[in-house]
């Protein structure tokens, strides 16, 4: 078992992107954004699971726009290009499956 505490970091700075756990088959990232902040378009070689823990965030995925809040998950296929923008202050957990 591994217990991971995810800190609230936006009170100290603006955008935060950082790994909170690394395994042989996965990486777990914590992304915290203030309203209007963005993460530029990128992709991952494996599947990606995105969990919105707080706030709302828009994902732009291969020409489609999806808005996530704390009641939704988003699954991305390998190599899907995506970017994101905070609709309101948000915190998301990203689980990247390594290929």
C-alpha positions in Angstrom: 0.0 0.0 0.0 1.1 3.5 -0.7 -0.6 6.5 0.8 -0.2 9.8 -1.1 -1.1 13.2 0.3 -1.9 15.8 -2.4 -1.1 19.3 -1.3 -3.1 22.4 -2.1 -0.4 24.6 -3.7 -2.3 27.4 -5.5 -2.3 29.7 -2.5 1.5 29.9 -2.8 1.8 30.3 -6.6 0.0 30.1 -9.8 -0.1 27.0 -12.1 1.3 23.8 -10.5 2.1 20.7 -12.5 4.0 17.9 -10.7 4.3 14.1 -10.3 3.0 12.7 -7.0 3.7 9.0 -7.7 5.7 6.9 -10.2 5.3 3.2 -10.8 6.6 0.7 -13.3 3.5 1.0 -15.4 2.1 4.5 -14.5 2.8 8.1 -13.5 0.3 10.1 -11.3 0.4 13.9 -11.8 -1.3 16.6 -9.8 -2.2 19.7 -11.9 -3.6 22.8 -10.2 -4.7 25.8 -12.3 -6.2 29.2 -11.6 -9.1 30.4 -13.7 -8.0 31.1 -17.3 -4.6 29.3 -17.0 -3.8 26.7 -19.7 -1.6 23.7 -20.4 -0.5 23.7 -24.0 -1.3 20.9 -26.5 0.6 17.7 -25.9 0.0 13.9 -26.1 1.0 10.8 -24.2 2.1 7.4 -25.7 -0.2 5.5 -23.4 -3.8 5.8 -22.1 -4.5 8.7 -19.7 -7.2 8.9 -17.0 -8.1 12.3 -15.8 -10.0 13.0 -12.5 -11.2 16.5 -11.7 -11.1 16.8 -7.9 -12.1 20.5 -7.7 -13.4 23.2 -10.0 -14.0 23.0 -13.7 -11.7 22.5 -16.6 -12.1 22.4 -20.4 -10.2 19.8 -22.4 -9.6 20.3 -26.1 -9.1 16.8 -27.6 -8.6 16.3 -31.3 -11.0 19.1 -32.2 -13.6 18.3 -29.5 -14.3 20.3 -26.4 -15.3 18.6 -23.1 -15.8 20.3 -19.7 -15.0 18.3 -16.6 -16.1 19.0 -13.0 -15.8 16.9 -9.8 -18.5 14.5 -11.1 -16.7 13.4 -14.2 -13.7 11.4 -15.5 -12.0 11.6 -18.9 -10.2 8.8 -20.6 -7.8 9.6 -23.4 -6.5 7.1 -25.9 -2.7 6.8 -26.7 -1.3 9.8 -28.7 -4.5 11.9 -28.6 -3.5 15.5 -28.7 -5.1 17.6 -26.0 -4.8 20.9 -24.1 -6.7 22.2 -21.2 -8.0 25.5 -19.7 -9.3 26.2 -16.2 -12.9 27.5 -16.3 -12.5 28.1 -12.6 -9.7 27.3 -10.1 -9.3 23.6 -10.5 -7.3 20.6 -9.4 -7.0 17.5 -11.5 -5.3 14.1 -11.0 -3.8 12.6 -14.2 -2.9 8.9 -14.3 -0.7 8.2 -17.3 -0.3 4.5 -18.3 3.2 3.8 -19.6 3.5 1.7 -22.7 
